[in-house]
Amino acid sequence: MKNKKIIVAGHVSLDMTPSFPRNNRASSLYDFIKPGKLVNVGPASISSGGCVSNTGDALHFFGADVTLLCKIGGDVFGSILKDIYEKKGYNVSFITASGETTSYTVIIAPPGCDRFFLHNSAVNNTFSADEINYGLVEEAGFFHFGYPSVMRQFYVDEGESLSGMFRKVKSMGLVTSMDTAAIDPDGPVAEHDWKSILAKILPYVDFFVPSVEELFFMLDKAYYYKLQERSSGEDICRHLSFKEDIEPLAEEVLGMGCKVVLLKCGASGMYLAAKDYSVMKTIFDDKEAAAWDNFRLFAKSFVPDVILSGTGAGDTSIAAFIYGVVNGMSPSLCLDLAVGTGTSCLTSYDALSGLLSIDELKKKIDAGWHREDIIQP
């Protein structure tokens, strides 16, 4: 791509993550948190979170020319977020709503079991497509938007404003990508027809980068609940079949209009699938389009040195993937950089401290970084 400037827009929050003693492990969250029980924890990590922070921070760390676009409230949490960004020296376009509150997330991540989130979307629910600075967007070459599934104005009209936003960005000539977030099955967001919403949006999304759990819930709730039963409370991604689950899911969303899908499959790895040359050359030059022509590859996760928290693993892996795409790297290398970054992110409590540079990732991969063997045939 000639224009390597990236815009990361969408959901942002202030993240608070209490640390747990590493030797205090449990098989489930319920072993830690019970009614009336006092749980002693260590210092809390306070950081910027959400797609804008995690993906944007990682892109900045990798050396990309990135601008963040997000909405905050005129409260203490909003001031903390501004202070965090100012100290990092980031380019940020803030939409500040003086009478509203900033989104926050409390991340409970005990060693030995999956994370649990206490989240308030707050001002993210009033953020609308009309508030985006399209003049700023037009100066970039790549536009990434994250978490519309937890931003009310982008789904309450069944995706009309979201598809309109992507259509407008595409008309400016940018390459686009979109990430999703987990949907609360008991909340009003779950009542919307997400399959219909995605059908409106994906024709204007070049790279669709959801997690496999999120996508199953959006497209087939009944099957999603069957997968939950199959996994017996464990991570769904450890009980997936590539041929029966992952591959058909990727083909379905490609058929809905996006050009490339990158499925995040948790500890199992990631699957990358692209359309043919005639489609890919609408966003790449001839040589790059040929490399992406009908590309299909599942990359198993690398073995982490240590596991402290999965906070930001998906978002930062997408940042590595986008960095590779923008800089003309091969699809297989883009995929491995994404998987390697997701693995590296596990080694710290926040989203950034465990990350390796692109050169460090390449060296570790080339040196034979051992991979997990979880996914079923």
FITORPA-174748 format. One record per residue (C-alpha): residue number from 1; residue in one letter; chain; x, y, z. Coordinates in Angstrom, 1 decimal. Layout:
BEGIN
NUM / A / A / X / Y / Z
...
//
This chain:
BEGIN
1 / M / A / 0.0 / 0.0 / 0.0
2 / K / A / 1.3 / 3.5 / -0.9
3 / N / A / -0.6 / 5.3 / 1.9
4 / K / A / 0.4 / 3.6 / 5.1
5 / K / A / -1.4 / 5.9 / 7.5
6 / I / A / -3.9 / 4.0 / 9.7
7 / I / A / -7.0 / 5.2 / 11.5
8 / V / A / -8.2 / 3.0 / 14.4
9 / A / A / -11.7 / 4.1 / 15.5
10 / G / A / -14.4 / 2.7 / 17.7
11 / H / A / -14.7 / 1.5 / 21.3
12 / V / A / -12.4 / 2.8 / 24.0
13 / S / A / -12.5 / 2.2 / 27.8
14 / L / A / -10.4 / 2.6 / 30.9
15 / D / A / -9.2 / -0.9 / 32.0
16 / M / A / -8.6 / -1.9 / 35.6
17 / T / A / -7.0 / -5.3 / 36.1
18 / P / A / -6.2 / -6.6 / 39.6
19 / S / A / -3.1 / -8.9 / 39.6
20 / F / A / -3.3 / -12.4 / 41.3
21 / P / A / -0.5 / -14.4 / 42.9
22 / R / A / 0.9 / -16.7 / 40.2
23 / N / A / 0.9 / -19.7 / 42.5
24 / N / A / -2.8 / -19.2 / 43.3
25 / R / A / -4.3 / -21.2 / 40.4
26 / A / A / -7.8 / -22.6 / 40.0
27 / S / A / -9.7 / -24.6 / 37.4
28 / S / A / -12.6 / -22.1 / 37.3
29 / L / A / -13.5 / -18.6 / 38.3
30 / Y / A / -15.9 / -19.9 / 40.9
31 / D / A / -12.9 / -21.3 / 42.9
32 / F / A / -11.8 / -17.7 / 43.4
33 / I / A / -15.0 / -15.7 / 43.7
34 / K / A / -17.7 / -17.0 / 46.0
35 / P / A / -20.3 / -15.1 / 48.0
36 / G / A / -18.9 / -13.7 / 51.2
37 / K / A / -15.3 / -14.7 / 50.3
38 / L / A / -12.4 / -12.2 / 50.6
39 / V / A / -9.9 / -12.5 / 47.7
40 / N / A / -6.5 / -11.0 / 48.3
41 / V / A / -5.0 / -9.6 / 45.1
42 / G / A / -1.9 / -7.6 / 44.1
43 / P / A / -1.6 / -4.2 / 42.6
44 / A / A / -4.0 / -3.2 / 39.8
45 / S / A / -2.9 / -2.3 / 36.3
46 / I / A / -4.8 / 0.8 / 35.1
47 / S / A / -4.6 / 1.3 / 31.3
48 / S / A / -6.4 / 2.4 / 28.3
49 / G / A / -8.5 / -0.4 / 26.8
50 / G / A / -10.9 / -1.4 / 24.1
51 / C / A / -10.2 / -1.8 / 20.4
52 / V / A / -8.9 / 1.8 / 19.9
53 / S / A / -6.4 / 1.6 / 22.7
54 / N / A / -5.2 / -2.0 / 22.4
55 / T / A / -5.0 / -2.2 / 18.6
56 / G / A / -3.9 / 1.4 / 18.3
57 / D / A / -1.3 / 1.1 / 21.0
58 / A / A / 0.2 / -2.0 / 19.4
59 / L / A / 0.3 / -0.5 / 16.0
60 / H / A / 2.2 / 2.5 / 17.5
61 / F / A / 4.5 / 0.1 / 19.2
62 / F / A / 5.2 / -1.7 / 15.9
63 / G / A / 6.1 / 1.7 / 14.4
64 / A / A / 3.0 / 2.4 / 12.3
65 / D / A / 1.7 / 5.8 / 11.5
66 / V / A / -1.5 / 5.6 / 13.4
67 / T / A / -4.2 / 8.0 / 14.5
68 / L / A / -6.9 / 7.0 / 17.1
69 / L / A / -10.5 / 8.2 / 16.9
70 / C / A / -12.7 / 7.7 / 20.0
71 / K / A / -15.3 / 9.2 / 22.3
72 / I / A / -14.9 / 9.9 / 26.0
73 / G / A / -17.0 / 11.5 / 28.7
74 / G / A / -16.2 / 14.7 / 30.6
75 / D / A / -15.4 / 12.8 / 33.9
76 / V / A / -12.4 / 11.6 / 35.9
77 / F / A / -12.0 / 8.4 / 33.8
78 / G / A / -12.0 / 10.5 / 30.6
79 / S / A / -9.3 / 12.7 / 32.1
80 / I / A / -7.2 / 9.6 / 33.0
81 / L / A / -7.5 / 8.3 / 29.5
82 / K / A / -6.5 / 11.7 / 28.0
83 / D / A / -3.5 / 11.8 / 30.4
84 / I / A / -2.5 / 8.3 / 29.3
85 / Y / A / -2.6 / 9.2 / 25.6
86 / E / A / -0.8 / 12.5 / 26.1
87 / K / A / 2.1 / 10.9 / 28.0
88 / K / A / 2.5 / 8.3 / 25.2
89 / G / A / 2.5 / 11.1 / 22.6
90 / Y / A / -0.2 / 9.5 / 20.4
91 / N / A / -2.2 / 11.2 / 17.7
92 / V / A / -5.8 / 11.1 / 19.0
93 / S / A / -9.0 / 12.7 / 17.8
94 / F / A / -11.2 / 12.8 / 20.9
95 / I / A / -14.9 / 13.3 / 20.8
96 / T / A / -15.7 / 14.6 / 24.3
97 / A / A / -19.2 / 14.6 / 25.7
98 / S / A / -19.2 / 16.8 / 28.8
99 / G / A / -22.5 / 15.4 / 30.3
100 / E / A / -21.6 / 11.7 / 29.8
101 / T / A / -19.5 / 9.1 / 31.5
102 / T / A / -16.4 / 7.3 / 30.1
103 / S / A / -16.5 / 3.6 / 29.5
104 / Y / A / -14.6 / 1.4 / 31.9
105 / T / A / -13.9 / -2.3 / 32.3
106 / V / A / -12.8 / -4.3 / 35.3
107 / I / A / -10.9 / -7.4 / 34.1
108 / I / A / -10.8 / -10.4 / 36.5
109 / A / A / -8.1 / -12.7 / 35.2
110 / P / A / -7.0 / -15.3 / 37.8
111 / P / A / -4.2 / -17.7 / 36.7
112 / G / A / -5.5 / -21.1 / 35.5
113 / C / A / -9.0 / -20.0 / 34.2
114 / D / A / -10.5 / -17.7 / 31.6
115 / R / A / -11.0 / -14.0 / 32.1
116 / F / A / -14.2 / -12.4 / 33.4
117 / F / A / -15.2 / -8.8 / 32.5
118 / L / A / -17.3 / -6.2 / 34.3
119 / H / A / -18.0 / -3.6 / 31.6
120 / N / A / -19.9 / -0.3 / 31.2
121 / S / A / -20.1 / 0.8 / 27.6
122 / A / A / -21.2 / 4.3 / 28.7
123 / V / A / -20.4 / 7.0 / 26.1
124 / N / A / -19.6 / 4.3 / 23.5
125 / N / A / -23.3 / 3.8 / 23.3
126 / T / A / -23.9 / 7.4 / 22.1
127 / F / A / -20.9 / 7.5 / 19.7
128 / S / A / -22.4 / 7.7 / 16.2
129 / A / A / -21.1 / 7.6 / 12.7
130 / D / A / -22.0 / 11.3 / 12.3
131 / E / A / -19.4 / 12.2 / 14.9
132 / I / A / -16.5 / 10.8 / 13.0
133 / N / A / -14.0 / 13.2 / 11.5
134 / Y / A / -14.1 / 12.0 / 7.9
135 / G / A / -11.7 / 14.8 / 6.9
136 / L / A / -9.1 / 13.1 / 9.1
137 / V / A / -10.1 / 9.6 / 7.8
138 / E / A / -9.7 / 10.7 / 4.2
139 / E / A / -6.0 / 11.5 / 4.8
140 / A / A / -5.3 / 7.8 / 5.7
141 / G / A / -4.9 / 4.6 / 3.6
142 / F / A / -6.3 / 2.1 / 6.1
143 / F / A / -9.4 / 2.3 / 8.4
144 / H / A / -10.0 / -0.1 / 11.2
145 / F / A / -13.2 / 0.0 / 13.3
146 / G / A / -13.7 / -2.1 / 16.4
147 / Y / A / -16.5 / -3.4 / 18.6
148 / P / A / -19.7 / -2.2 / 17.0
149 / S / A / -21.5 / -5.0 / 18.9
150 / V / A / -21.0 / -3.0 / 22.1
151 / M / A / -21.8 / 0.4 / 20.6
152 / R / A / -25.5 / 0.9 / 20.5
153 / Q / A / -25.7 / 3.5 / 17.7
154 / F / A / -24.0 / 1.2 / 15.4
155 / Y / A / -26.5 / -1.7 / 15.7
156 / V / A / -29.7 / -0.3 / 17.0
157 / D / A / -30.8 / 0.6 / 13.5
158 / E / A / -29.9 / -3.0 / 12.3
159 / G / A / -26.6 / -1.8 / 11.0
160 / E / A / -27.7 / 0.9 / 8.6
161 / S / A / -25.4 / 3.6 / 10.1
162 / L / A / -22.5 / 1.1 / 10.4
163 / S / A / -22.8 / 0.1 / 6.8
164 / G / A / -23.2 / 3.7 / 5.8
165 / M / A / -20.0 / 4.6 / 7.6
166 / F / A / -18.0 / 1.8 / 5.9
167 / R / A / -19.6 / 2.7 / 2.5
168 / K / A / -18.4 / 6.3 / 2.9
169 / V / A / -14.9 / 5.3 / 4.0
170 / K / A / -14.6 / 2.9 / 1.0
171 / S / A / -15.8 / 5.7 / -1.3
172 / M / A / -12.7 / 7.6 / -0.2
173 / G / A / -10.5 / 4.8 / -1.4
174 / L / A / -9.4 / 3.4 / 1.9
175 / V / A / -8.8 / -0.3 / 2.8
176 / T / A / -11.1 / -1.3 / 5.6
177 / S / A / -11.2 / -3.8 / 8.5
178 / M / A / -13.6 / -4.5 / 11.3
179 / D / A / -13.4 / -6.4 / 14.6
180 / T / A / -16.2 / -7.5 / 16.9
181 / A / A / -16.7 / -8.0 / 20.6
182 / A / A / -18.5 / -10.5 / 22.7
183 / I / A / -22.3 / -10.1 / 22.9
184 / D / A / -24.1 / -10.3 / 26.2
185 / P / A / -26.6 / -13.1 / 25.5
186 / D / A / -28.9 / -11.6 / 28.2
187 / G / A / -28.7 / -8.0 / 27.0
188 / P / A / -30.8 / -6.1 / 24.4
189 / V / A / -27.9 / -6.3 / 21.9
190 / A / A / -28.5 / -10.1 / 21.6
191 / E / A / -32.1 / -9.4 / 20.4
192 / H / A / -30.9 / -7.9 / 17.1
193 / D / A / -30.5 / -10.0 / 13.9
194 / W / A / -26.7 / -10.0 / 13.6
195 / K / A / -26.6 / -12.1 / 10.6
196 / S / A / -28.7 / -9.5 / 8.7
197 / I / A / -26.5 / -6.7 / 10.2
198 / L / A / -23.3 / -8.4 / 9.0
199 / A / A / -24.8 / -9.0 / 5.5
200 / K / A / -25.3 / -5.2 / 5.2
201 / I / A / -21.8 / -4.3 / 6.4
202 / L / A / -19.4 / -6.9 / 5.0
203 / P / A / -19.6 / -5.9 / 1.4
204 / Y / A / -17.7 / -2.7 / 2.5
205 / V / A / -15.3 / -4.5 / 4.8
206 / D / A / -12.1 / -5.7 / 3.2
207 / F / A / -10.7 / -7.5 / 6.2
208 / F / A / -13.1 / -9.0 / 8.7
209 / V / A / -11.3 / -10.1 / 11.9
210 / P / A / -13.7 / -11.5 / 14.5
211 / S / A / -13.3 / -14.3 / 17.1
212 / V / A / -14.8 / -17.6 / 16.3
213 / E / A / -17.1 / -17.5 / 19.4
214 / E / A / -18.4 / -14.1 / 18.6
215 / L / A / -19.1 / -15.1 / 15.0
216 / F / A / -20.9 / -18.3 / 15.9
217 / F / A / -23.2 / -16.3 / 18.2
218 / M / A / -23.9 / -13.8 / 15.6
219 / L / A / -24.7 / -16.3 / 12.8
220 / D / A / -26.1 / -19.3 / 14.5
221 / K / A / -27.0 / -19.0 / 18.2
222 / A / A / -28.4 / -22.5 / 18.4
223 / Y / A / -25.1 / -24.0 / 17.2
224 / Y / A / -23.2 / -21.6 / 19.5
225 / Y / A / -25.0 / -23.1 / 22.5
226 / K / A / -24.3 / -26.6 / 21.2
227 / L / A / -20.6 / -25.8 / 21.2
228 / Q / A / -20.9 / -24.6 / 24.8
229 / E / A / -22.5 / -27.9 / 25.8
230 / R / A / -19.8 / -29.8 / 23.9
231 / S / A / -17.0 / -27.9 / 25.7
232 / S / A / -18.6 / -28.5 / 29.2
233 / G / A / -17.7 / -25.1 / 30.5
234 / E / A / -14.1 / -25.1 / 29.0
235 / D / A / -12.9 / -22.8 / 26.3
236 / I / A / -15.0 / -23.4 / 23.2
237 / C / A / -11.9 / -23.0 / 21.0
238 / R / A / -10.3 / -26.1 / 22.5
239 / H / A / -13.2 / -28.2 / 21.2
240 / L / A / -13.6 / -27.1 / 17.6
241 / S / A / -13.2 / -29.1 / 14.5
242 / F / A / -11.4 / -27.4 / 11.7
243 / K / A / -13.4 / -29.2 / 8.9
244 / E / A / -16.7 / -29.0 / 10.7
245 / D / A / -16.6 / -25.7 / 12.4
246 / I / A / -13.8 / -23.3 / 11.4
247 / E / A / -13.5 / -23.8 / 7.6
248 / P / A / -17.3 / -23.6 / 6.9
249 / L / A / -17.7 / -20.5 / 9.1
250 / A / A / -15.0 / -18.7 / 7.2
251 / E / A / -16.5 / -19.6 / 3.8
252 / E / A / -19.9 / -18.4 / 5.0
253 / V / A / -18.7 / -14.9 / 5.9
254 / L / A / -16.6 / -14.7 / 2.7
255 / G / A / -19.9 / -15.4 / 0.9
256 / M / A / -21.4 / -12.4 / 2.8
257 / G / A / -19.1 / -9.9 / 1.1
258 / C / A / -15.8 / -9.3 / 2.9
259 / K / A / -12.6 / -9.9 / 0.9
260 / V / A / -10.6 / -11.6 / 3.7
261 / V / A / -11.6 / -13.2 / 7.0
262 / L / A / -9.2 / -13.8 / 9.8
263 / L / A / -10.8 / -16.0 / 12.5
264 / K / A / -9.3 / -15.7 / 16.0
265 / C / A / -9.6 / -19.2 / 17.5
266 / G / A / -8.3 / -18.6 / 21.0
267 / A / A / -5.5 / -20.9 / 22.2
268 / S / A / -5.9 / -23.0 / 19.1
269 / G / A / -4.7 / -20.4 / 16.6
270 / M / A / -6.0 / -18.4 / 13.7
271 / Y / A / -7.5 / -19.2 / 10.3
272 / L / A / -6.9 / -16.9 / 7.3
273 / A / A / -9.0 / -17.1 / 4.1
274 / A / A / -9.1 / -14.8 / 1.1
275 / K / A / -11.0 / -14.4 / -2.1
276 / D / A / -9.5 / -14.8 / -5.6
277 / Y / A / -7.2 / -12.6 / -7.5
278 / S / A / -9.9 / -10.6 / -9.3
279 / V / A / -11.3 / -9.5 / -5.9
280 / M / A / -8.0 / -9.0 / -4.1
281 / K / A / -6.6 / -6.7 / -6.9
282 / T / A / -9.2 / -4.1 / -5.9
283 / I / A / -7.1 / -3.4 / -2.8
284 / F / A / -3.6 / -4.6 / -3.7
285 / D / A / -1.3 / -4.2 / -6.7
286 / D / A / -0.9 / -7.2 / -9.0
287 / K / A / 1.9 / -8.9 / -7.2
288 / E / A / 0.4 / -8.6 / -3.8
289 / A / A / -3.1 / -9.6 / -5.1
290 / A / A / -1.5 / -12.8 / -6.6
291 / A / A / -0.1 / -13.7 / -3.2
292 / W / A / -3.5 / -13.4 / -1.6
293 / D / A / -5.3 / -15.3 / -4.4
294 / N / A / -7.6 / -17.8 / -2.7
295 / F / A / -5.2 / -18.0 / 0.2
296 / R / A / -6.2 / -20.5 / 3.0
297 / L / A / -4.1 / -21.4 / 6.1
298 / F / A / -4.7 / -22.3 / 9.7
299 / A / A / -1.8 / -21.3 / 11.9
300 / K / A / -1.5 / -23.0 / 15.3
301 / S / A / -0.8 / -20.8 / 18.3
302 / F / A / 2.8 / -20.6 / 19.6
303 / V / A / 3.6 / -21.9 / 23.1
304 / P / A / 3.8 / -18.9 / 25.5
305 / D / A / 6.7 / -18.5 / 27.9
306 / V / A / 4.2 / -17.8 / 30.7
307 / I / A / 0.5 / -17.0 / 30.9
308 / L / A / -0.5 / -14.1 / 33.1
309 / S / A / -3.6 / -12.6 / 31.2
310 / G / A / -5.3 / -12.7 / 27.9
311 / T / A / -6.1 / -9.0 / 28.1
312 / G / A / -5.7 / -7.4 / 24.6
313 / A / A / -4.5 / -10.6 / 23.0
314 / G / A / -7.0 / -10.5 / 20.2
315 / D / A / -6.7 / -6.7 / 19.6
316 / T / A / -2.9 / -6.7 / 19.5
317 / S / A / -2.8 / -9.7 / 17.2
318 / I / A / -5.0 / -7.8 / 14.8
319 / A / A / -2.6 / -4.8 / 15.0
320 / A / A / 0.3 / -7.1 / 13.9
321 / F / A / -1.8 / -8.4 / 11.1
322 / I / A / -2.8 / -4.9 / 9.9
323 / Y / A / 0.9 / -3.8 / 10.1
324 / G / A / 1.9 / -6.7 / 7.9
325 / V / A / -0.9 / -6.0 / 5.4
326 / V / A / -0.1 / -2.2 / 5.2
327 / N / A / 3.6 / -3.0 / 4.7
328 / G / A / 3.1 / -5.5 / 1.9
329 / M / A / 4.1 / -8.7 / 3.8
330 / S / A / 3.0 / -12.1 / 2.6
331 / P / A / -0.3 / -13.4 / 3.9
332 / S / A / 1.4 / -16.3 / 5.7
333 / L / A / 3.8 / -13.8 / 7.5
334 / C / A / 0.9 / -11.5 / 8.4
335 / L / A / -0.8 / -14.5 / 9.9
336 / D / A / 2.2 / -15.7 / 11.9
337 / L / A / 2.9 / -12.1 / 13.2
338 / A / A / -0.7 / -12.0 / 14.4
339 / V / A / -0.5 / -15.4 / 16.1
340 / G / A / 2.9 / -14.6 / 17.6
341 / T / A / 1.7 / -11.3 / 19.0
342 / G / A / -1.4 / -12.9 / 20.5
343 / T / A / 0.9 / -15.4 / 22.2
344 / S / A / 3.3 / -12.7 / 23.4
345 / C / A / 0.4 / -10.7 / 24.9
346 / L / A / -0.4 / -13.5 / 27.3
347 / T / A / 2.9 / -12.9 / 29.2
348 / S / A / 1.8 / -9.7 / 30.9
349 / Y / A / -1.3 / -8.4 / 32.7
350 / D / A / -1.8 / -5.5 / 30.3
351 / A / A / -2.0 / -5.4 / 26.5
352 / L / A / 1.4 / -4.0 / 25.7
353 / S / A / 4.1 / -5.1 / 28.2
354 / G / A / 4.6 / -8.5 / 26.7
355 / L / A / 4.7 / -7.5 / 23.1
356 / L / A / 7.7 / -8.2 / 20.8
357 / S / A / 8.8 / -6.0 / 18.0
358 / I / A / 8.2 / -7.2 / 14.4
359 / D / A / 11.9 / -8.1 / 14.0
360 / E / A / 11.9 / -9.9 / 17.3
361 / L / A / 8.8 / -11.9 / 16.3
362 / K / A / 10.3 / -12.8 / 13.0
363 / K / A / 13.5 / -14.0 / 14.6
364 / K / A / 11.6 / -16.1 / 17.2
365 / I / A / 9.4 / -17.7 / 14.6
366 / D / A / 12.3 / -18.4 / 12.3
367 / A / A / 14.2 / -20.0 / 15.2
368 / G / A / 11.5 / -22.6 / 15.5
369 / W / A / 9.1 / -21.2 / 18.1
370 / H / A / 7.1 / -24.3 / 19.2
371 / R / A / 3.4 / -24.4 / 18.4
372 / E / A / 0.5 / -25.7 / 20.4
373 / D / A / -1.4 / -28.7 / 19.0
374 / I / A / -5.0 / -28.2 / 20.1
375 / I / A / -7.2 / -27.9 / 17.0
376 / Q / A / -9.0 / -31.1 / 15.9
377 / P / A / -9.0 / -32.2 / 12.3
//
